Each structure stands twice: as structure tokens, then as C-alpha cells.
Amino acid sequence: MSRPLEEAMMAVICTFREYAAKCGDPYKLSKGELKELLLKELPSFTPSQLSECDYNQLFNALDVDKDCEVNFQEYITALSSLAVLCNEFFRDCPRDCPAEPTCPK
């Protein structure tokens, strides 16, 4: 039986591969693939009012090697940064947070 962290790691990898395989290089996300992934898989972290310009800025910030695609390393760096921010946000919450309805404070 797999552990939650193992399942989470596989979900991160499989989600990246699912969206990257939609068109073009199956190991990199295009701008459109990244936008779709964010909107569908991280809706709580992706404000619906983001403009196309906002997505372009985000994409350009993630595309460190400037090859006009986001590879897995660039993607996972962004996700880990988001996890760090979430951890800081929920720092003062009960141990079972974010499921705790009274959190965040």
C-alpha cells in the first residue's frame, strides 16, 4: 500500500505528463498546456481574473532556460515554491489544517 506522500509525488508527475502530452513535446508544457493545467488542477490557487498578460508573465518567469516551454524541473520548482508559500500561510493553523474549517485565521 502506498503512502500519501508517494501518491502525491506520482500525482505531480502524472499530471505534468498528462498535460505535456497534449501537443508538441510530450516532456514539456506549452503556454496553453500550462494555463489549462493551472486552471483545471489548481483552481484554488489560480485566480479566474488572471489576464492573458498575467499568464504570459508567469510562463516567462517559469521558463528559466527560455526555450518557450516549461520542462519538469521548471514546473516542479514552481510547485515547490507554491508549497512553501502554503506552508507559511497555514503555519498557525491546527495540525490537521487545511481541512480544519476555522483555518486560515
Residue pairs with C-beta under 8 A, 6 or more apart in sequence:
2 10
12 76
12 79
13 72
15 37
15 41
16 29
16 37
16 72
16 75
16 76
17 26
17 27
19 29
19 33
19 34
19 36
19 37
19 41
20 26
20 27
20 28
20 29
20 33
22 33
22 36
23 30
23 32
23 33
24 30
24 33
24 69
25 69
27 71
27 72
28 67
28 69
28 70
28 71
28 72
29 37
29 69
29 70
29 71
29 75
30 68
30 69
31 55
31 56
31 59
31 68
34 55
34 58
34 59
34 62
34 70
34 75
35 55
35 59
38 45
38 46
39 46
42 82
45 82
50 58
59 70
62 70
62 74
62 75
62 77
62 78
63 69
63 70
63 74
64 74
64 77
65 71
65 74
70 78
86 98
89 104
90 97
90 98
90 103
90 104
92 105
93 100
93 103
93 104
93 105
94 100
94 102
94 103
97 103
97 104
98 104
